[in-house]
Amino acid sequence: MSTPHRTVAAAWKTWADAPSYPYATGAALTVGTVGELAFFPGSLTMTLAIVTCAASSAWRRVCPPIALFTVAAALVSFGADTALSFSAMVCGSLGCYVLGRHRVLHPVLLVAGGAFGALSVNLVHIASWARDDRVPNVPAFGQAGPLSLFTETFGLSAFILAAVALGDAVRAREQARSERELAQAQLISMERRQAAEAERAGIARELHDIVSHSVSMIAVQAESATYTTSGLSPGARDGFQQIAGTARSSLAELRRLLGVLHDDTGAATAPQPSLARLGELIEQHRTVGGAAELTVVGDRVPLAAAWELSAYRIVQESLTNVRKHAPGARAAIELLYGGDQLRIRVTDDGSGPPAPEESAGHGLPGMRQRAALVGGTLRAGPCAGGGFQVEAVLPW
């Protein structure tokens, strides 16, 4: 629950930021000026200058440069009379604040102009004092006199400096707050964009692993059917070959279009595979003519879903690469549980992927990313005695 102080401050800020606020305060200042002149009347010049000063403050938000006119009218009212009225002081201070707040001119120019106006008013007063016999020791205009005669100049200049500095400080504070809010908004937008990109990258990996595995099986089954099915007509044989070619073309197209992801609610809600389903995966590999054996060393340890999924996908992608780059090769899958880590080793006796696969394809880099997601490492390369091996270490 907000405190009363914060509630009042928020209400005040809301009212102060309202477009009608300057008109309301300008009208109030004008009424106050008229009331003050009713009790303390002055000369016609002073009266017109004070009323003009108060009335012009109503348009300070719409046209900030009008504050120059407000300050000038306040100085004229003071110059027309030796007494500084309260209304002229309030309106003049407000005008100086507005000039600094909206940077109508550079603060140095504003203070210098205000000091010149204060000096002009002071000289007018000195000239009037010299003609007044009731004010002693005032030299005639142009003659030397005491520095105390310019007290008004120093006082008004200090007053103008303070009002302009306050307005400029408020402006700098609001500008800094606006820049900070903009930077925070940009940071939040960047974090959201990075999170979305990370999610898209994860979906792309899933898409590649699932679809490439299934399509490669289609290609292998179609090619195998042309040799294992007896009595095929030439047209049927060509049809199977076309299916295999289309499947391999789809795999190539998939690599180029992984960046384009579509909303697939079925994939999002489907259960994620784990190492418990490795038997199904190996059986699928065998049904398309592949040979694979699974060996588990050590006691199986239940792992978190992320580790189970990463291990499953690494084995799945390894078998996909075997079918793709070494058809007919035998694959040996080893799961070694020991200490605080799981070691996955997939070895085949084929030729392995060609050299460009390491940099151009998505398979091996994708497996490395999956291993890195759970703090593990992955190494892949030719075996010393021939064949190819993928070895991943996933600590938990």
Steps between C-alpha positions, in 0.01 A plus 500: 500500500633842410566751774297826520814693410545303177131531420509878539824523300351292218183709496705820495716374210190396306345842547825683422542307174143574388472728194263736684739553790678812360168669423372436851813633670520794258142597582568466874811718474308761304222512761760526777673783316176695466429444869846623598464812283165573666671526839834641380436705186794621296565697186321420176819359348560271798135387502497410132839329527399282798167398348670420170768303685242286684270449201779395263600217734183310399653415159840388627433133415365566150766757416798491741677799334217719632676473836753751363212746479390404853843569652537824304158620624599417860822704466307788342250499787786512750673773304181710494486491881771466761293235684503143366148361519440142611317420175790623286745296706294178470424541129855604417643201687258270320604648167871445573425142603308436177786644292747265666259204503435515124847624398358790303856633495824375646503551881806726473317729257190498721693597812703760310183652353333496843803668659494770231130557565565519875778755442270708280231502770764591760624794288144626460458488877833677559392778263171536687679503836732776379196718426343424837625726777378251760770249396840639613847434357384397156729639230372636173495270201856451370671586828680251725306353789513217754471139383202452731288687248513185282365266765183457293706383204677232702183393678287473186780326307536240776123453504489452121800265511332281763170478307671421168730244665201331665315474170807366321559245778142374473539476124825303534341268756198427280722449196717254694190317621363486145830363368511246783145383427584476130813298580300270727236454231770418246662255744168326565432486128845355436457239776164398360645480150791288624261273688287463187809427291616240752157339491500503122847343499377226733199435281727494195716233662193295587365543148827392345540196723143377461440569132844405370481169688159416356575616145830313491312184598256558213789539258673184620177296500412614146845410370500167685160410355640509148745219592310298759161483329483241227292531189500880488410649164734760354238768572472401865878490532524850353227614740700378803809672367306823457376473859858457622620793290220722622579409861866589459407827327272577794790446739711750304213748495447454873855615571439823309162575653563428868476870576138510396302352787126447503259468791461128560286441806524124456879506528482738795271274701655164402697322777877531470690174439748361752764231517227251590390516136841419354379149427227637272750726327743213435217279377399771250859513383502125446172497307659708225794265465737648756691299759533638852579358843447667839731444796439648843791507745428575864172548682243714324446828682173694458594835348317827469284548191752732333782244533279213382384698196853614408637146524214359292540763228876445481450128442217568253706746296799266504291217352357741244853591394589132472209438261576817308877470459571130554204290382528143615762572765475342843449738795598430859332714768649509848356669807750518784369609839778581738570749773299811431482484123350310210729415209336429164703335227362421154746327267448368149724318253409719205684788338337773709374840379703693243716787614252778400237350732687627802439861405207500259254255657283529808554152642836514680469869606152425629629209709773721645240759593287236670798381702595857593145573621550257790862597563649215298736459207490310174778375279455350154747373244646203313621200697859385482405159357237635264144609550363799682431568867287748692576528871310725740556556872201631692570580868217532749 
